[in-house]
């Protein structure tokens, strides 16, 4: 008789609880073991998490480049539907910027990372960060350096903005060329499949990684971690709620329709997104709802919704912004005003490359953290609660796609003569 298979999210949750229990039970504050006795075992506790994070980092850059390139190239009908396509793309970029800004503002106000103290480890990281940043670049220099002089150098230094730019240039090439880019585009599809396979393989290590890293975090950080995580979760949820209110305002502004009626008509979609954590999996049902309940034109639904499932990730972008600012607070790394503006641009661009698959958001987040010199080990603090927040942000992503399609259905109706 075979044992029943435990759902992945349950494995993560159980690992989180066990990690917290071990960390609390053996923390020096409890008096069961001294700090000197625990110290030799800390690196072994952290090993599964290090392997997990290294696997994600290994494919981080190629995944970002090909995902953004293929995402941009999905606009292959833009020439025939330029009016609809340009409006849709601008709408996606605008709402993503607003979502990221909401996340940064909320986290700057609530400061959940300040609840967590990293003690001795924090001092070491702060020194390393200052040496890494070196001299501050001016804004014109930052803008100029987005265009990479040396692709290999950019790859080795993991300069995220340049990597995103490279992916977008490659996508524009696919979009504007036809037969000349077919072979390279096929290679990018294969490379993306390989990267997603590595991600799915790494996810098998996730329960053990969560247990080890959460135990390590609790032993290093202490009880302030629990309170800080609760504040972080509430900050993300509040941000997602504000994004939904923003969608409501846009719906009323452009369509003059009651937003509550719209949300009632699409109520199954957020529920499916919450349970699956995958925008692409729910896409067929979103198309059905759009055409049968919302009565959208087939042209609008067939163009906007698949495009949205590829590049419109407002919930994910907000989460990545909150996570980045949260971890900067945890490690006491001050983000300047210029850094925050760069964060808005980086997260907005990187959200284009976030595949609609559970777990890939962590790869994108690690690249963003690296850009701002924030230790990616901080992902361990977030991973235990990431599954629940992933479910929530996927619901918002899908709601955003349908909101855009509904608005575009009204706007494009007035501009059918191109």
C-alpha positions, 0 to 999 in steps of 0.5 A: 500500500503506497503512502498518499502523496503530500501536496507540495505546498503542504511539504513547504509549510511543514518544513517551515514549521519544523525549521522554526521549531528546531530554530526556536528549540535550539536557539541559545536564548532557550538555554538548551545549547550554547552558541559555541555548541551550535556553531559547527552544525550551522553550515550543514543546516544551510547546505541544502538551501545553498544547493537550492539557491545555486541551482536557481542562480545557475540559470538565472541570466539565460532564463531572464534573457530568453524569457524577455526576448520571447515575451516581446516576440509574442507581440508578433501581431502588433503590426496588424493590430498596432492600435490595440497592441500599443495601447495594451502594452502601454497599459501593462507597463503603466499598471506595473509601474503603479504596482511596483510603486505601491509596493515600495511605498508601503514597505517604506512605511511599514518597515517590516525588515526593521523587526529583524535583527541579523546581529554579527552577520549583518555587520559583515554584510554591511561592510561588504556592501559598501565596498561593492558599491564603491563610488556612486555613479551619476544618473547619466552614467547609469543610463549609458551603462544599461547598454552593455559594452561587453556581453560576457562582462555583463554576464559575469557581473550579473548586471541586471539592467543590461541583461534585461536590455539585451533580452528586449533587443533580442525580442525586438529582433525576433519581432521585426525579422522573419525567417532570419531569426527562426533558428535562434528563436527555436534555440531560445525556446529550447533554452527556456525549456531547459531553464524551467526544467532546472527550476522544477528540479530545484523545487524538489529540494525546496522542502529540505532547503526551507527546513535547513534555511529557516532553522539557520535563520532562526538560530542566527536571527532569533525570535524577531524573525516571526514578527517581521515575517507577519508584518511582511505578509500583511504588507504584501496583502495590503499592496495587492488589495490596493492594486485591485482598488486601482483596477476598479478605478481604471475600470470605472474611468474607462468603461463607466461600468460598476467594477463590482459587477465586473469582479462578480462576473470573473469571480472564478478566475481569481479562485482558480489562480489562487489554487493553481499559482499559474496564470498560463494554466488558467488562460483557457478558462479566462478566454472562455469567461472573457468571450461568454460572460464579459462578451468581449470581441474575440480579437481583443480577448485572443490578443490581450489575454495571452499577451497578459499571461506572458508579460503582465505580472502586476501582483508578482512585480509588487511582491518583488518590490516589497521583497527587495525593500524588505530584505534591504531593511533586514540587512540594513542596506540603505536604498537611495532615491536613485536606487528606488527609481532604478528598482521601479524600472528593473522590476517593471522590465524584469516582470516581462521575463517572469514565466507564468510558472510557480517558482520562477519568480524566485529566480527573477527576485534573486537577480534583482537582489544581486543588482542592488547588492542584497544577499540572495540568502535572504530569499530563505526568510521569504520562501516559507511563506512564498507559496501562499503569497504566490497564490494571492499574487497570481489571482491579482495577475489574472484579474489584471489581464481581464481588467485590461481586456475589458478596458481595451474592448471599450477603447479599441471599439472607438478606433477600429479605423487604423 
